[in-house]
Amino acid sequence: PPQRPMALSKEDLLTYLQKKLRVDVSKVDDDTELFSSGVIDSFAMVDLLVFLEKQTGSKLGPEHITVENFDSVSRILNFATAHTKA
């Protein structure tokens, strides 16, 4: 059977940010503004969206790309949890 999506863990998200997007996660806490502060740019957002689709099993579109959803680790985790398919 296909693998069921699991809620995204903070560790998985930080590993992704560090390895794929080259974010210095030692300078990032749960509420660090990632996009507003320029830690992540719009090109990285596309990669992040693809990563989140794989993690959650949900198809995400441009309407999901908002500062409210993606501007910090805690916001991304909350968004991923809300969009993870059972």
N, C-alpha and C positions, 0 to 999 in steps of 0.2 A: 504493500500500500504506500501511497505517497506520504512523505514526511509531513506531519502536522506542524504548523507554525507554533512557535513558543514565544511567550512574551520576551521582549528584548531586555537583556540584563544590562545594568550599568557597566559591568566589566566588558561585555561584548561591544557596547557602544564606544567606550573609551579606547579599546583596542583598535576598533575600526577607525576612529578619528586619528589615532596616532599612526597606524600603519598605512592607511590608504590616503588620508588627507593631510598627513604630516603636521598634525596639530601637536604642540607641546602640551600634553595633558597635565604636566606638573603645574602648569599655570591656569588650569581650568578646574573650577569647582561646579557644583550642581547648578548654580545660578549665574555663572559667567556668561555674558552676552557673546554668542559666537558670531552672529552675522552683523549685529549692530556695531560691534567693535572691530570687525574686519578679520577676526580669527579665521573665519570660513568665508569664501567668496561664492559668487553665483555659479561658477563652474563646479565647485565642490558640492553645491546643493543638488545638482543633477545626480551625482554619484551617491549622495546621501539618500535621495529619494529611491533610487534603484535598490540600495542596500535595505532600506526600510520595507520596500515591497516584498523582497525576499524573506525578510524576518517576520513580517506580519501576515503574509499570504493575501494581502489586500492590494487592489489596483489603486494607486494614488494619482491624483491629477493636479493640475496647476492651482485649483481652488484650495488645495491643502497646504500650499507653500505660503505660509504666513509667518511673521515674526512671532505671533502668539504660539504657533506650533513648534517652531524650530530654533528659537533664539538661545536656548540653553540646554544643557544635558537633561535637566529635570523636565523641561517642556517636551523634548524629543521622546523621553521615556514615557511620559503621560500620553502623548499622541500615539506612540507605538502600541501601548497597552489598550487604548481605546479602539484601535483599528486592527488588532490581532483577531483573525478568524478562529472560531472554535473548531 
